[in-house]
Amino acid sequence: MSRRIGLIALIALTSLVSRPGLVGAQGGQQDKIRAVVAEWKKRQARVNTLVCSAKVESFYPKGYLSTRFTPEKGAEAKNEPSPGEDMRLTNEPISWEIDFASARVRKEYKVTRPYDRGDDSELAHEYALHLLKDGKYRLFRPRDTYPEKSRQGGLAPDVTLYEQASHAFLLSFTDLPLLWTAGGVSGEYPLPDRMKHLAEPSRFSHRGEAQWEGQPCMILTIQEQDNPKAVREYWVGVQPPYPILFCKARSGNDVRWQQDIRYTTRDDVLVPAEWTYTEYNRGGKTFSRHKYVVEKMEINAPLSADRFEKSLEPGTVAFSVPKNTPYGVMEDGTLGPVGDRPSPRGWVGILAWVGLGAAVVLVTALVWRRRRAGSNP
């Protein structure tokens, strides 16, 4: 019986191989993929540093925070959905300075972002400065930029010292078009130690041809992170340098996020002029959209080392994620205890700090697991 099954399989395989049209089509698709990846690889050799500044237009629909932070209950979980009406915020600044070769990053923004504190969620104007140098990652975020509820009890640190503990919060999916400029194209989450990671041609599949806003393109797919049921689609122009015109991550018909990009040329390199990042909840309803309009773009500009450094200011509070401990910044810039003689109320605050640190570590682990599984960020 087994020999018969084997013979049938051999006949079927021989019949398949003997169809030159099919083999030729598959071979042609692989040739296209190799040509695209080879062109992307050229960008890796050409682009070493990138300086970009842009203005962001963000859109948060009514009830977005309620449906995001309590998805199992929906907007009805609160008497007053947050936000209570559609919100559109414009001309908020963001900038990047990236040294790809040395894995140095400076990312700075002052935009309106969502905050979640237990059952409470709200939008707040946030200033943040992310610095990465020599594997040391620090996030500067003054306490007065936090929502009022987050500042009660003095729990909001001025700087979070991730150090080597976690780099998962440095970059996000919204930064992908900048990484594509330097040849970093894959199905993985963007991390600073693989900003120029380019997947091998064999990892991509050719899923046909289509048009994006009147431009012909081929659709290449790759597995979305470690999720075997999810894919990342790249809609790529059919002519060199094969720009990525549209990209989305999906599981079946469930789209998690998408990007559409428009380009211009700087220093003979095709670079994003604007891009729009749209993120969906699991029900498929759009719950946020961010449009980035580039104001400045420099390729291979020299970047001084001090751009990736910032001294800790005396009198501020630093929270160390690796040590799960808050510190006060001393006059000489070193770290010391928060307060010399904590009062009983102060001890409550310190214990709350420790609890906050544990929560940060837990959230980091959960976020990383979700991102590795191809979920929304």
Solvent accessible surface area in square Angstrom, and as a share of the most:
residue,aa,sasa,rsa
1,M,174,0.78
2,S,87,0.56
3,R,215,0.78
4,R,163,0.60
5,I,99,0.50
6,G,41,0.39
7,L,105,0.52
8,I,103,0.52
9,A,59,0.46
10,L,106,0.53
11,I,104,0.53
12,A,62,0.48
13,L,101,0.50
14,T,80,0.46
15,S,60,0.39
16,L,79,0.39
17,V,97,0.56
18,S,75,0.48
19,R,134,0.49
20,P,108,0.68
21,G,59,0.57
22,L,59,0.29
23,V,72,0.41
24,G,47,0.45
25,A,51,0.40
26,Q,99,0.44
27,G,34,0.33
28,G,31,0.30
29,Q,66,0.29
30,Q,68,0.30
31,D,80,0.42
32,K,79,0.33
33,I,0,0.00
34,R,119,0.44
35,A,46,0.35
36,V,0,0.00
37,V,9,0.05
38,A,54,0.42
39,E,34,0.15
40,W,0,0.00
41,K,122,0.52
42,K,120,0.51
43,R,23,0.08
44,Q,38,0.17
45,A,84,0.65
46,R,121,0.44
47,V,1,0.00
48,N,73,0.37
49,T,18,0.10
50,L,0,0.00
51,V,18,0.10
52,C,1,0.00
53,S,30,0.19
54,A,2,0.01
55,K,62,0.26
56,V,4,0.03
57,E,60,0.27
58,S,2,0.01
59,F,30,0.13
60,Y,1,0.01
61,P,16,0.10
62,K,116,0.49
63,G,4,0.04
64,Y,5,0.02
65,L,0,0.00
66,S,1,0.00
67,T,23,0.13
68,R,74,0.27
69,F,60,0.25
70,T,28,0.16
71,P,90,0.57
72,E,133,0.60
73,K,120,0.51
74,G,17,0.16
75,A,33,0.25
76,E,139,0.63
77,A,42,0.33
78,K,52,0.22
79,N,158,0.81
80,E,142,0.64
81,P,41,0.26
82,S,25,0.16
83,P,12,0.07
84,G,50,0.48
85,E,121,0.54
86,D,87,0.45
87,M,63,0.28
88,R,134,0.49
89,L,37,0.19
90,T,71,0.41
91,N,109,0.56
92,E,11,0.05
93,P,62,0.39
94,I,6,0.03
95,S,36,0.23
96,W,0,0.00
97,E,20,0.09
98,I,0,0.00
99,D,12,0.06
100,F,15,0.06
101,A,90,0.69
102,S,64,0.42
103,A,34,0.26
104,R,38,0.14
105,V,0,0.00
106,R,34,0.12
107,K,11,0.05
108,E,46,0.21
109,Y,14,0.05
110,K,95,0.40
111,V,2,0.01
112,T,9,0.05
113,R,63,0.23
114,P,33,0.21
115,Y,14,0.05
116,D,57,0.30
117,R,105,0.38
118,G,68,0.65
119,D,127,0.66
120,D,65,0.34
121,S,12,0.08
122,E,56,0.25
123,L,33,0.16
124,A,14,0.11
125,H,91,0.40
126,E,8,0.04
127,Y,51,0.20
128,A,0,0.00
129,L,6,0.03
130,H,6,0.03
131,L,7,0.04
132,L,3,0.02
133,K,42,0.18
134,D,120,0.62
135,G,30,0.29
136,K,86,0.37
137,Y,0,0.00
138,R,56,0.20
139,L,8,0.04
140,F,11,0.05
141,R,45,0.17
142,P,49,0.31
143,R,76,0.28
144,D,110,0.57
145,T,24,0.14
146,Y,18,0.07
147,P,9,0.06
148,E,104,0.47
149,K,117,0.49
150,S,13,0.08
151,R,77,0.28
152,Q,113,0.50
153,G,66,0.63
154,G,32,0.31
155,L,48,0.24
156,A,3,0.02
157,P,12,0.08
158,D,22,0.11
159,V,4,0.02
160,T,16,0.09
161,L,6,0.03
162,Y,15,0.06
163,E,29,0.13
164,Q,125,0.55
165,A,52,0.40
166,S,14,0.09
167,H,44,0.20
168,A,7,0.05
169,F,54,0.22
170,L,0,0.00
171,L,2,0.01
172,S,27,0.18
173,F,1,0.00
174,T,18,0.10
175,D,0,0.00
176,L,7,0.04
177,P,2,0.01
178,L,0,0.00
179,L,5,0.03
180,W,4,0.01
181,T,3,0.02
182,A,0,0.00
183,G,0,0.00
184,G,8,0.08
185,V,0,0.00
186,S,14,0.09
187,G,3,0.03
188,E,50,0.23
189,Y,2,0.01
190,P,6,0.04
191,L,24,0.12
192,P,4,0.03
193,D,118,0.61
194,R,59,0.22
195,M,6,0.03
196,K,48,0.20
197,H,74,0.33
198,L,23,0.12
199,A,5,0.04
200,E,114,0.51
201,P,32,0.20
202,S,96,0.62
203,R,129,0.47
204,F,4,0.02
205,S,42,0.27
206,H,23,0.10
207,R,156,0.57
208,G,27,0.26
209,E,114,0.51
210,A,33,0.25
211,Q,120,0.53
212,W,55,0.19
213,E,106,0.48
214,G,57,0.55
215,Q,90,0.40
216,P,72,0.45
217,C,1,0.00
218,M,8,0.04
219,I,22,0.11
220,L,0,0.00
221,T,4,0.02
222,I,7,0.04
223,Q,73,0.32
224,E,1,0.00
225,Q,10,0.05
226,D,78,0.40
227,N,26,0.13
228,P,114,0.72
229,K,166,0.70
230,A,1,0.01
231,V,39,0.23
232,R,2,0.01
233,E,13,0.06
234,Y,0,0.00
235,W,38,0.13
236,V,0,0.00
237,G,7,0.06
238,V,48,0.27
239,Q,125,0.55
240,P,78,0.49
241,P,48,0.30
242,Y,26,0.10
243,P,19,0.12
244,I,1,0.00
245,L,9,0.04
246,F,11,0.05
247,C,0,0.00
248,K,37,0.16
249,A,0,0.00
250,R,64,0.23
251,S,26,0.17
252,G,46,0.44
253,N,157,0.81
254,D,44,0.23
255,V,33,0.19
256,R,32,0.12
257,W,2,0.01
258,Q,39,0.17
259,Q,0,0.00
260,D,23,0.12
261,I,6,0.03
262,R,103,0.38
263,Y,52,0.20
264,T,46,0.27
265,T,76,0.44
266,R,92,0.34
267,D,100,0.52
268,D,115,0.60
269,V,11,0.07
270,L,47,0.23
271,V,1,0.00
272,P,0,0.00
273,A,32,0.25
274,E,37,0.17
275,W,1,0.00
276,T,20,0.12
277,Y,6,0.02
278,T,11,0.06
279,E,10,0.04
280,Y,34,0.13
281,N,29,0.15
282,R,159,0.58
283,G,76,0.73
284,G,42,0.41
285,K,110,0.47
286,T,40,0.23
287,F,6,0.02
288,S,4,0.03
289,R,80,0.29
290,H,23,0.10
291,K,70,0.30
292,Y,4,0.02
293,V,64,0.37
294,V,24,0.14
295,E,110,0.49
296,K,94,0.40
297,M,11,0.05
298,E,65,0.29
299,I,13,0.07
300,N,70,0.36
301,A,18,0.14
302,P,132,0.83
303,L,26,0.13
304,S,62,0.40
305,A,48,0.37
306,D,94,0.49
307,R,95,0.35
308,F,5,0.02
309,E,90,0.40
310,K,83,0.35
311,S,91,0.59
312,L,20,0.10
313,E,98,0.44
314,P,66,0.42
315,G,64,0.61
316,T,27,0.16
317,V,16,0.09
318,A,0,0.00
319,F,4,0.02
320,S,7,0.04
321,V,8,0.04
322,P,72,0.45
323,K,140,0.60
324,N,46,0.24
325,T,46,0.26
326,P,10,0.06
327,Y,45,0.17
328,G,9,0.09
329,V,5,0.03
330,M,76,0.34
331,E,156,0.70
332,D,111,0.57
333,G,29,0.28
334,T,75,0.43
335,L,68,0.34
336,G,10,0.10
337,P,103,0.64
338,V,48,0.28
339,G,47,0.45
340,D,143,0.74
341,R,224,0.82
342,P,45,0.28
343,S,59,0.38
344,P,114,0.72
345,R,207,0.76
346,G,26,0.25
347,W,136,0.48
348,V,98,0.56
349,G,20,0.19
350,I,40,0.20
351,L,122,0.61
352,A,37,0.29
353,W,11,0.04
354,V,63,0.36
355,G,41,0.40
356,L,56,0.28
357,G,0,0.00
358,A,52,0.40
359,A,43,0.33
360,V,35,0.20
361,V,68,0.39
362,L,106,0.53
363,V,75,0.43
364,T,18,0.10
365,A,51,0.39
366,L,81,0.40
367,V,27,0.16
368,W,77,0.27
369,R,164,0.60
370,R,103,0.38
371,R,20,0.07
372,R,76,0.28
373,A,43,0.33
374,G,1,0.01
375,S,14,0.09
376,N,14,0.07
377,P,31,0.19
